[in-house]
Amino acid sequence: MQIVDQNDLVKKFDFSSVITQKDNDTAVGIITDIIASGNYFTNSPKYQTKENIFSRPEPIWLKYRMSFLFSVFMYLGREARVGNMMAWSFMTNLESAEDREKLWHDHWHPTKPDAKMLSGIFYLRIPDDVKDRNTCGTEIAPNGVNGDGKYFVTPTDFNWIVYPSQVYHRPGIVQSNQYRYILAVDIEYYL
């Protein structure tokens, strides 16, 4: 089982000087309320919000939206014209966990032929009782689900993880009865 912090394909961007634990706790509270109201998908994966989180009225989402956008520009090494951006949340624990083999997916769904896409993950809350933090984040399959070279990306608090949307990935190994909360984002861009 290979573990990486980041590499040329999957890069991290630290926003610990901008986003606080209080911000994460506020976001988790809002997401918990969204799920409690029933505004989530009931198919796979469970407890994934339906609405575009970044379109919500609470001011807290501005920090996450703008930090993600900045991360995209840093990933590209330049500014780019951006198009559609969709953000959602996903929460899971041992009770709600699904068969990880069924959760491999990519996010490649551009709306225009000349669009390119990047995706991002931000860990709002990793349970404090996970036994192996290195494997509780996200697993990446850079050569496809059936290819070699899969690895886990170590989750780092207050960091955006950015990668090309066509890269297959799945949630890491669920290890707790407490909920793990993430923000996930897709963005189209044009060079």
Sequence and secondary structure as in RCSB ss.txt:
>XXXX:A:sequence
MQIVDQNDLVKKFDFSSVITQKDNDTAVGIITDIIASGNYFTNSPKYQTKENIFSRPEPIWLKYRMSFLFSVFMY
LGREARVGNMMAWSFMTNLESAEDREKLWHDHWHPTKPDAKMLSGIFYLRIPDDVKDRNTCGTEIAPNGVNGDGK
YFVTPTDFNWIVYPSQVYHRPGIVQSNQYRYILAVDIEYYL
>XXXX:A:secstr
 EEES  SSSEEEE TTTS HHHHHHHHHHHHHHHHTT EESSSSTTEE S GGGSS THHHHHHHHHHHHHHHH
HTS  EEEEEEEEEEEE TTT   GGGG B     SSTT EEEEEEEEEE  TT S GGGSSEEEETT TTSS  
EEE   TTEEEEEETTSEEEE     SS EEEEEEEEEEE 
